[in-house]
Amino acid sequence: MHKTPNRQNLMAGTIRRLLQREAWHNIQNVIEKFYPADISLVMRELDTEMRLTLFKQIKDITKAAETLSELDIEIAVPLIQTLPEEQSGAIFKEMSDDDRAEIIAQLPDEFARQILNQLGAVESQDVETLLSYPEDSAGRIMTTEFFALRDATTATEAIEIIRRRGEEAETVFYIYVTDPLGRLTGIVSLRKLILTQPDTQLKDIMSTNVVKVDIHTDQELVAQQVERYNILAIPVVDESDILVGIITVDDIIDVIRDEATEDIFRMAGTDSMEIVYADNIWKIARIRLPWLLITLLGGITTGFFMWVFKATLQTTLALVTFVPVITGMGGNVGTQSALIIVRGLATGRVTMDTISKVIWREARIGILMGVVCGLMVGIIALLWHQEPMVGAVVAVAMSTSMTVAATMGAFAPTFFHKLEIDPAIASGPFVTTSNDIIGILIYMGTATLFLKYVF
């Protein structure tokens, strides 16, 4: 069936043809009509040389800065390193502090120092301050461009200040109110400010119940706060409650996307750094190998236990038929439970206060699914091999292993979370491998007991 190309592919194809024909005037017209976000999407579809050529055609420095901010970091870093020093400096001057810090953090030290030297003293200091905070913290992703006014400021004065300095702030949806020491005391929405009587002071209309985060708060927790309270920006304070920056919703969207990508990669037993090393198969292999080796060792361990129970298998060879079924179903059930818990922990819907209830729920689900699947496969085993012992063993083992797998799948992420290790790494290879081993032990143990005491 013919597949209609999407808008991104059509735009990339058009730009590619124009670049090949060196139709610079037409390219300028296209760039003028495109948003920075559109240009960044097109650049992802181009090779390195074409990206650089297209980026150099963006004559508007503000648009170039916005485009660079929209690009994935693994594309933006090599691109900025190929630009002339003057051009790169001019572009960085137009960027917000948090976007500057994100890119500069990935640049070689010497090149980063050159960029900082081209910025003004204030901008350079702001970037270095952001870079001093831990990676993935609120302090690293915040911007220092915001409105903070004293509580005695009137509504008329505040509106006049916004008119004069509106371009300096990243957003003016909220006005933050501080005391003489710079401590955050309240917040006023722009809507409320406009609808207030002119002579009213901010302290009379501000909300003192402010949702805020500390500079060391993990960015994932920041995203949860913004999502929970449906706000467009969240203030960041230091240990003394002094307002030092804000995090806007566009940065939160990036955090949510990055965290989701990271979790998905880790659940698959790999790492989001694969994107950076897209063309380097050796580095990608080094990222994937550790988890694959763990899976390999798990498989060997499973084989060892089957060898230990070789007497049982030799007595009733039909038991071999259902080894893949027992291990496969246990692995699948465990992975499902692990994914539910990892996602719940990531979104804040599962906490350490509620985790015991969630694990018990997953255990009961495991029991229910285990009984249903166990009875079904037991009947199949009986009809297939005409041996009651095989049917009974398979039914009991399937029910037990699925129950244990569901419980372990829920418990493993919790255990890692308690140790302050990303729970996403507990999924995929870890849960599947451990449940393979446990499933074989349950299956062979059940078969041995039934042969000895029941049949």
C-alpha positions as CSV (number, residue, x, y, z in Angstrom):
1,M,0.0,0.0,0.0
2,H,1.3,3.5,-0.9
3,K,2.4,5.4,2.1
4,T,1.8,9.2,2.1
5,P,5.0,11.0,3.2
6,N,4.6,13.2,6.2
7,R,5.2,17.0,6.3
8,Q,8.6,16.6,7.9
9,N,9.8,14.4,5.0
10,L,8.4,16.7,2.4
11,M,10.1,19.7,3.9
12,A,13.4,17.8,4.2
13,G,13.1,16.7,0.6
14,T,12.5,20.2,-0.6
15,I,15.4,21.7,1.3
16,R,17.7,18.9,0.2
17,R,17.0,19.6,-3.5
18,L,17.4,23.3,-3.0
19,L,20.7,22.8,-1.3
20,Q,21.9,20.5,-4.1
21,R,21.0,23.1,-6.7
22,E,22.5,25.9,-4.5
23,A,19.3,27.8,-4.8
24,W,20.2,30.2,-2.0
25,H,17.4,32.7,-2.7
26,N,14.8,30.1,-2.6
27,I,16.3,28.6,0.6
28,Q,16.2,32.1,2.2
29,N,12.5,32.3,1.3
30,V,11.8,28.9,2.9
31,I,13.7,29.8,6.0
32,E,11.8,33.0,6.4
33,K,8.5,31.1,6.3
34,F,9.6,28.3,8.6
35,Y,9.4,28.4,12.4
36,P,12.7,27.5,14.2
37,A,11.0,24.2,15.3
38,D,10.3,23.4,11.7
39,I,13.9,24.1,10.7
40,S,15.2,21.9,13.5
41,L,12.9,19.0,12.3
42,V,14.3,19.3,8.8
43,M,17.9,19.4,10.0
44,R,17.4,16.0,11.7
45,E,16.7,14.5,8.2
46,L,19.9,16.0,6.6
47,D,23.5,14.8,6.8
48,T,26.1,16.7,8.7
49,E,27.3,18.8,5.7
50,M,23.8,19.8,4.6
51,R,22.9,20.7,8.2
52,L,25.8,23.1,8.4
53,T,25.1,24.7,5.0
54,L,21.4,25.2,5.9
55,F,22.2,26.6,9.3
56,K,24.6,29.1,7.8
57,Q,21.8,30.4,5.6
58,I,19.8,31.5,8.7
59,K,20.8,35.2,8.6
60,D,18.5,36.2,11.4
61,I,20.6,35.7,14.6
62,T,17.6,35.4,16.8
63,K,16.1,32.7,14.6
64,A,19.4,30.9,14.5
65,A,19.6,30.9,18.3
66,E,16.0,29.6,18.6
67,T,16.7,26.9,16.0
68,L,19.8,25.8,17.8
69,S,17.8,25.6,21.1
70,E,15.3,23.3,19.4
71,L,17.9,20.9,18.0
72,D,18.7,17.6,19.8
73,I,21.9,18.1,21.8
74,E,23.8,15.5,19.8
75,I,23.1,17.6,16.6
76,A,23.6,21.0,18.2
77,V,27.0,20.4,19.8
78,P,28.9,19.3,16.6
79,L,27.1,22.0,14.6
80,I,28.1,24.9,16.9
81,Q,31.7,23.7,16.8
82,T,31.9,24.1,13.1
83,L,30.7,27.7,13.1
84,P,33.0,30.7,12.9
85,E,33.9,32.0,16.4
86,E,32.1,35.4,15.8
87,Q,28.9,33.7,14.6
88,S,28.7,31.2,17.4
89,G,29.3,34.0,20.0
90,A,26.5,36.1,18.5
91,I,24.1,33.2,18.5
92,F,24.8,32.3,22.2
93,K,24.2,35.9,23.2
94,E,20.6,35.6,21.9
95,M,19.9,32.3,23.7
96,S,18.4,32.0,27.2
97,D,20.6,31.0,30.1
98,D,19.3,27.5,30.5
99,D,19.7,26.7,26.7
100,R,23.2,28.1,26.8
101,A,24.1,26.0,29.8
102,E,22.7,22.8,28.2
103,I,24.9,23.1,25.1
104,I,28.0,24.5,26.8
105,A,28.0,21.6,29.3
106,Q,28.5,19.2,26.4
107,L,31.3,21.2,24.6
108,P,35.0,20.6,25.1
109,D,36.4,22.7,27.9
110,E,38.6,24.9,25.7
111,F,35.8,25.6,23.3
112,A,33.3,26.2,26.1
113,R,35.7,28.8,27.6
114,Q,35.9,30.6,24.3
115,I,32.1,30.9,24.2
116,L,31.9,32.1,27.7
117,N,34.6,34.8,27.0
118,Q,32.4,36.1,24.2
119,L,29.4,36.6,26.4
120,G,29.1,39.6,28.7
121,A,30.3,39.3,32.3
122,V,26.7,38.9,33.6
123,E,25.6,36.3,31.1
124,S,28.8,34.4,31.5
125,Q,28.4,34.4,35.3
126,D,24.8,33.2,35.0
127,V,25.8,30.3,32.8
128,E,28.6,29.2,35.1
129,T,26.2,29.4,38.0
130,L,23.8,27.1,36.3
131,L,26.6,24.7,35.4
132,S,27.7,24.5,39.0
133,Y,24.4,22.8,39.9
134,P,24.1,19.0,39.6
135,E,23.1,17.5,36.3
136,D,19.3,16.8,36.0
137,S,18.6,19.2,38.9
138,A,16.2,22.1,38.9
139,G,19.2,24.5,39.2
140,R,20.7,23.2,35.9
141,I,17.5,23.7,33.8
142,M,16.2,26.9,35.3
143,T,16.5,30.4,33.7
144,T,17.5,33.5,35.6
145,E,15.4,35.7,33.3
146,F,12.2,36.4,35.3
147,F,10.2,39.3,36.9
148,A,10.6,39.7,40.7
149,L,9.1,42.8,42.3
150,R,8.8,44.0,45.9
151,D,5.4,43.6,47.7
152,A,4.9,47.3,48.0
153,T,4.9,47.8,44.2
154,T,1.5,48.9,42.9
155,A,-0.4,47.3,40.0
156,T,0.2,50.4,37.8
157,E,4.0,50.3,38.6
158,A,4.2,46.6,37.9
159,I,2.5,46.9,34.5
160,E,4.8,49.8,33.6
161,I,7.9,47.7,34.5
162,I,6.6,44.8,32.4
163,R,6.1,47.2,29.4
164,R,9.7,48.5,29.8
165,R,11.5,45.2,30.6
166,G,9.1,42.6,29.1
167,E,11.7,41.4,26.5
168,E,14.2,40.6,29.3
169,A,12.2,37.9,30.9
170,E,11.5,34.4,29.4
171,T,7.9,34.6,30.5
172,V,5.6,37.3,32.0
173,F,2.7,35.0,32.9
174,Y,3.6,35.3,36.6
175,I,5.1,38.1,38.7
176,Y,7.1,36.8,41.6
177,V,7.0,38.9,44.8
178,T,10.1,39.0,47.1
179,D,11.1,40.7,50.3
180,P,14.1,43.1,50.6
181,L,16.4,40.0,51.0
182,G,15.2,38.5,47.8
183,R,13.2,35.7,49.5
184,L,10.1,34.5,47.6
185,T,7.0,35.6,49.5
186,G,4.2,35.4,46.9
187,I,3.1,35.2,43.3
188,V,0.7,37.2,41.1
189,S,-0.7,36.1,37.8
190,L,-0.6,38.5,34.9
191,R,-4.4,38.2,34.5
192,K,-5.0,39.2,38.1
193,L,-2.5,42.1,37.8
194,I,-4.4,43.5,34.8
195,L,-7.8,43.2,36.5
196,T,-6.7,44.8,39.8
197,Q,-7.3,48.5,40.7
198,P,-4.2,50.6,39.7
199,D,-3.2,51.7,43.3
200,T,-3.4,48.2,44.8
201,Q,-0.1,46.9,46.1
202,L,1.1,43.4,45.1
203,K,1.1,42.2,48.8
204,D,-2.7,42.7,48.8
205,I,-3.4,40.5,45.8
206,M,-0.5,38.0,45.8
207,S,-1.0,34.3,46.6
208,T,1.3,33.3,49.4
209,N,0.7,29.5,48.8
210,V,3.4,29.3,46.2
211,V,4.4,26.0,44.5
212,K,8.2,26.1,44.4
213,V,11.2,23.7,44.2
214,D,14.7,23.8,45.6
215,I,17.7,24.1,43.2
216,H,18.8,20.6,44.0
217,T,15.4,19.0,43.3
218,D,15.6,16.3,40.6
219,Q,14.2,17.5,37.3
220,E,11.7,14.6,37.1
221,L,10.2,15.7,40.4
222,V,10.0,19.2,39.1
223,A,8.1,17.9,36.0
224,Q,5.6,16.1,38.4
225,Q,5.0,19.3,40.3
226,V,4.2,21.3,37.1
227,E,2.0,18.5,35.8
228,R,0.1,18.2,39.2
229,Y,-0.6,21.9,39.6
230,N,-1.1,22.8,35.9
231,I,1.2,25.8,36.0
232,L,3.2,27.5,33.2
233,A,6.3,28.1,35.2
234,I,7.6,27.1,38.6
235,P,10.0,29.2,40.8
236,V,13.3,27.8,42.0
237,V,14.7,28.9,45.4
238,D,18.0,28.2,47.2
239,E,18.6,27.0,50.8
240,S,17.6,30.4,52.2
241,D,14.4,30.6,50.2
242,I,15.9,33.2,47.9
243,L,14.4,33.2,44.4
244,V,17.2,32.3,42.0
245,G,15.3,31.3,38.8
246,I,12.2,29.8,37.2
247,I,11.6,26.7,35.1
248,T,9.1,27.2,32.2
249,V,6.7,24.7,30.8
250,D,8.6,24.3,27.5
251,D,11.6,23.1,29.5
252,I,9.4,20.7,31.5
253,I,8.1,19.2,28.2
254,D,11.8,18.5,27.3
255,V,12.4,16.9,30.7
256,I,9.3,14.7,30.3
257,R,10.4,13.6,26.8
258,D,14.0,13.0,27.9
259,E,13.1,11.0,31.0
260,A,10.6,8.9,29.1
261,T,13.2,8.2,26.4
262,E,15.8,7.3,29.1
263,D,13.4,4.9,30.8
264,I,12.5,3.2,27.6
265,F,16.1,2.7,26.7
266,R,17.0,1.3,30.1
267,M,14.0,-1.0,30.1
268,A,15.4,-2.4,26.9
269,G,18.8,-2.9,28.6
270,T,20.6,-0.1,26.7
271,D,21.2,3.6,27.1
272,S,19.9,6.9,25.5
273,M,23.6,7.7,24.7
274,E,23.1,5.3,21.7
275,I,21.6,8.3,19.9
276,V,24.8,10.3,20.3
277,Y,26.9,7.3,18.9
278,A,24.4,6.5,16.1
279,D,27.1,5.7,13.6
280,N,29.7,4.2,16.0
281,I,28.8,0.5,16.2
282,W,31.6,-0.3,18.7
283,K,30.4,2.3,21.3
284,I,26.8,1.2,20.8
285,A,27.8,-2.5,21.3
286,R,29.7,-1.5,24.5
287,I,26.5,0.2,25.9
288,R,24.3,-2.9,25.1
289,L,26.8,-5.7,26.1
290,P,26.6,-5.5,29.9
291,W,22.9,-6.3,30.1
292,L,23.2,-8.9,27.3
293,L,26.0,-10.6,29.3
294,I,23.8,-10.6,32.4
295,T,21.1,-12.2,30.3
296,L,23.6,-14.7,28.9
297,L,24.7,-15.7,32.5
298,G,21.1,-16.0,33.5
299,G,20.5,-18.4,30.6
300,I,23.5,-20.5,31.5
301,T,22.3,-20.6,35.1
302,T,18.9,-21.8,33.9
303,G,20.6,-24.5,31.9
304,F,22.6,-25.5,34.9
305,F,19.5,-26.0,37.0
306,M,18.0,-28.1,34.2
307,W,21.1,-30.3,34.3
308,V,20.8,-30.6,38.1
309,F,17.2,-31.9,37.6
310,K,18.2,-34.2,34.7
311,A,17.0,-37.2,36.6
312,T,13.5,-35.8,36.7
313,L,13.6,-34.9,33.0
314,Q,14.8,-38.4,32.1
315,T,12.0,-40.0,34.0
316,T,9.3,-38.0,32.2
317,L,10.8,-36.5,28.9
318,A,7.4,-34.8,28.1
319,L,8.2,-32.2,30.8
320,V,10.8,-30.7,28.4
321,T,7.9,-29.6,26.1
322,F,6.8,-27.0,28.5
323,V,10.1,-25.4,29.6
324,P,9.8,-22.5,27.1
325,V,6.2,-21.9,28.1
326,I,7.0,-21.7,31.8
327,T,10.0,-19.4,31.4
328,G,8.3,-17.3,28.7
329,M,5.1,-16.6,30.6
330,G,6.9,-15.9,33.8
331,G,9.2,-13.4,32.0
332,N,6.3,-11.7,30.3
333,V,4.2,-11.3,33.5
334,G,7.2,-10.0,35.4
335,T,8.0,-7.4,32.8
336,Q,4.4,-6.2,32.7
337,S,4.3,-5.7,36.5
338,A,7.7,-4.0,36.4
339,L,6.6,-1.6,33.7
340,I,3.5,-0.6,35.7
341,I,5.6,0.1,38.8
342,V,8.4,2.0,36.9
343,R,5.9,4.2,35.3
344,G,4.0,4.7,38.5
345,L,7.2,5.8,40.3
346,A,8.2,8.0,37.5
347,T,4.9,9.9,37.5
348,G,4.5,10.0,41.2
349,R,1.3,7.9,41.2
350,V,3.1,5.2,43.1
351,T,5.0,6.2,46.2
352,M,6.8,4.4,49.0
353,D,3.7,4.9,51.1
354,T,1.4,3.1,48.7
355,I,3.9,0.6,47.2
356,S,2.9,-2.3,49.5
357,K,-0.7,-2.1,48.3
358,V,0.5,-2.0,44.7
359,I,2.7,-5.1,45.2
360,W,-0.1,-6.9,46.8
361,R,-2.4,-6.0,43.9
362,E,0.1,-7.2,41.4
363,A,0.5,-10.5,43.4
364,R,-3.3,-11.1,43.3
365,I,-3.3,-10.3,39.6
366,G,-0.5,-12.9,39.2
367,I,-2.5,-15.5,41.1
368,L,-5.6,-14.9,39.0
369,M,-3.7,-15.0,35.7
370,G,-1.6,-17.9,36.9
371,V,-4.7,-20.1,37.8
372,V,-6.3,-19.4,34.4
373,C,-3.2,-20.0,32.4
374,G,-2.2,-22.9,34.6
375,L,-5.5,-24.7,34.1
376,M,-5.5,-24.1,30.4
377,V,-1.9,-25.4,29.8
378,G,-2.5,-28.3,32.3
379,I,-5.5,-29.5,30.2
380,I,-3.5,-29.1,27.0
381,A,-0.6,-31.1,28.6
382,L,-3.0,-33.9,29.7
383,L,-4.6,-34.2,26.3
384,W,-1.3,-34.0,24.4
385,H,0.8,-36.5,26.4
386,Q,-2.0,-38.5,28.0
387,E,-0.2,-38.4,31.3
388,P,-2.0,-36.9,34.4
389,M,1.3,-36.2,36.2
390,V,2.5,-34.0,33.3
391,G,-0.8,-32.0,33.3
392,A,-0.8,-31.6,37.1
393,V,2.9,-30.5,37.2
394,V,2.5,-28.0,34.4
395,A,-0.7,-26.5,35.9
396,V,0.8,-26.1,39.4
397,A,4.1,-24.8,38.2
398,M,2.6,-22.3,35.7
399,S,0.2,-20.9,38.4
400,T,3.0,-20.6,41.0
401,S,5.7,-19.2,38.6
402,M,3.3,-16.5,37.2
403,T,2.3,-15.5,40.7
404,V,6.0,-15.2,41.8
405,A,6.9,-13.4,38.6
406,A,4.2,-10.8,39.0
407,T,5.2,-10.2,42.6
408,M,8.9,-10.0,41.7
409,G,8.2,-7.7,38.8
410,A,6.5,-5.3,41.2
411,F,9.1,-5.7,44.0
412,A,12.3,-5.3,41.9
413,P,11.8,-1.6,40.8
414,T,10.8,-0.8,44.4
415,F,14.0,-2.3,45.7
416,F,16.1,-0.4,43.2
417,H,14.2,2.8,44.0
418,K,14.9,2.3,47.7
419,L,18.6,2.0,46.9
420,E,18.4,5.3,45.0
421,I,19.1,3.5,41.7
422,D,17.0,4.3,38.7
423,P,14.2,1.6,38.9
424,A,14.0,1.5,35.1
425,I,17.1,-0.7,35.1
426,A,15.2,-3.4,37.0
427,S,13.0,-4.0,34.0
428,G,13.7,-5.9,30.8
429,P,16.8,-8.2,31.1
430,F,16.9,-8.2,34.9
431,V,13.3,-9.2,35.5
432,T,13.2,-11.6,32.6
433,T,16.4,-13.4,33.5
434,S,15.6,-13.7,37.2
435,N,12.1,-15.0,36.4
436,D,13.5,-17.6,34.0
437,I,15.7,-19.0,36.8
438,I,12.9,-18.9,39.3
439,G,10.5,-20.4,36.8
440,I,12.8,-23.4,36.1
441,L,13.4,-24.0,39.8
442,I,9.6,-24.0,40.5
443,Y,8.9,-26.2,37.5
444,M,11.6,-28.8,38.2
445,G,11.0,-28.7,41.9
446,T,7.3,-29.3,41.4
447,A,8.0,-32.1,39.0
448,T,10.4,-33.8,41.4
449,L,8.0,-33.5,44.4
450,F,5.1,-34.9,42.3
451,L,7.2,-37.8,41.0
452,K,8.3,-38.6,44.6
453,Y,5.2,-38.1,46.6
454,V,2.1,-37.9,44.4
455,F,2.4,-40.2,41.4
